[in-house]
Amino acid sequence: MEISQRTKDLKPSATLVISATAGQLQAEGKDVVNLSAGQPAFNTPDHIKDAGKEALDKNQTKYTPVPGSVEFKTAIQNKFKRDNGLEYELNEIIVGAGGKQIIFGAVQALVNPGDDVILPVPYWVSYPPMVHISGANSVFVQTDFENNFLLTPDQLKEAITPKTKLIILNSPSNPTGMMYNKETMIELGNICLENNIAIISDEIYEYITFDGKEHHSLANLDPEFKKITITGNGLSKAYAMTGWRIGFGGGPQEVIAAMTRYQGHSTSNASSIGQYAGITALNTPPEEVKPVFEDYQTKRDIAYERLSGIEGVETLKPDGAYYIFPKVSAHYGKSCDGFEVHDSLTFCQFMLEQMLIAIVPGVAFGADEYVRISFSGDKDDLIRGLDRLEEGLNKLK
Ligand SMILES: Cc1ncc(COP(=O)(O)O)c(C=O)c1O
């Protein structure tokens, strides 16, 4: 059968090559250290799982309204107010199948074919395909390592064209772990306001911040920003609920209504069971959830100190999320036993096949000089993985 051009254009992510090889090696009984995961290693807390079971017992197994049940949306409304100082009406809130669907829906609701969407690089892997599916163009703006991979107001101004409709910001960032401070956010927000550009603020890692750094919701920094911003979030990262597929967003009523129409003809409501359990998740005070993340800061420190001491590796200290994004391109052009490393993909293939450590090539995020290492898992695995990485680098000549 003839496959549509739109889907033909979608390239499988570079991460798939790595995870397929990792799976194959593991199936062969090899002890692969997997530092490629994008999800928390701990399980969904018991009280949330109990709520999921209760949902079944109470037969909460039918359709809910497309944008989510009133009860869950009320819990989201309270969460936005409690954590982000954001006051949304219920018709300004939508629930979807993960934060991914929220961002996807917001992009589809906000742009027309031919519009420009600004994406700071490195970007989260799924943003460019989402823009592509909408028929709009991604305008990639290279950020600098020296500036913590953060978009500067000047870079934003330079990237704007008469066709610019939207920008997607992600703080804390996947893959860099870096966060915008309040002042820069305000400057970026003002430029968007002046130029009539909508903002998707992807805040899925908001709870995972280090060194006491405070997360800021862009929409809360100015009442005018709230009118042009869709705030995306979800249960996956904060509550270790990646498989439950529950995300949510807040934004102007007409945008949420458009996203609801789109969702109504695609997936309809997100899982009723997930929504029911989500009420318990969101009603858990952040003070009870956040201690779990202190462990991430310890692992961030281990990864940062170790990588900083390796010759030919440069890295920033992440402010949040559970990724570190070292520059390894000084090793490109080297080889070991006939295996030549010449970009982030061959670098990661070498590390996987020869050193049995799975990490993600930076090319997946638009930054081929870098690799992404996740510290969301076990501390001892992280240390073993970093040992192998260093050993592998010593082998490359
Ligand atoms: C930056 C970012 N945004 C959104 C998501 C979406 O997560 P989910 O669809 O599981 O809520 C992820 C997941 O990896 C992410 O890293």
The ligand as an SDF file (V2000), in Angstrom:
LIG
                    3D

 16 16  0  0  0  0  0  0  0  0999 V2000
   10.4410   17.1650   27.6750 C   0  0  0  0  0  0  0  0  0  0  0  0
    9.3500   16.1720   27.7250 C   0  0  0  0  0  0  0  0  0  0  0  0
    8.0890   16.5810   27.4800 N   0  0  0  0  0  0  0  0  0  0  0  0
    7.0630   15.7350   27.4960 C   0  0  0  0  0  0  0  0  0  0  0  0
    7.2510   14.3960   27.7630 C   0  0  0  0  0  0  0  0  0  0  0  0
    6.0230   13.5380   27.7090 C   0  0  0  0  0  0  0  0  0  0  0  0
    5.8670   12.6380   28.7140 O   0  0  0  0  0  0  0  0  0  0  0  0
    4.5060   11.8330   28.8480 P   0  0  0  0  0  0  0  0  0  0  0  0
    3.8580   11.7630   27.5220 O   0  0  0  0  0  0  0  0  0  0  0  0
    4.9060   10.5000   29.3660 O   0  0  0  0  0  0  0  0  0  0  0  0
    3.6790   12.5970   29.8320 O   0  0  0  0  0  0  0  0  0  0  0  0
    8.5430   13.9070   28.0020 C   0  0  0  0  0  0  0  0  0  0  0  0
    8.7920   12.4730   28.1930 C   0  0  0  0  0  0  0  0  0  0  0  0
    9.8660   11.9620   28.0350 O   0  0  0  0  0  0  0  0  0  0  0  0
    9.6140   14.8180   27.9920 C   0  0  0  0  0  0  0  0  0  0  0  0
   10.8660   14.4220   28.2380 O   0  0  0  0  0  0  0  0  0  0  0  0
  1  2  1  0
  2  3  1  0
  2 15  2  0
  3  4  2  0
  4  5  1  0
  5  6  1  0
  5 12  2  0
  6  7  1  0
  7  8  1  0
  8  9  2  0
  8 10  1  0
  8 11  1  0
 12 13  1  0
 12 15  1  0
 13 14  2  0
 15 16  1  0
M  END
$$$$
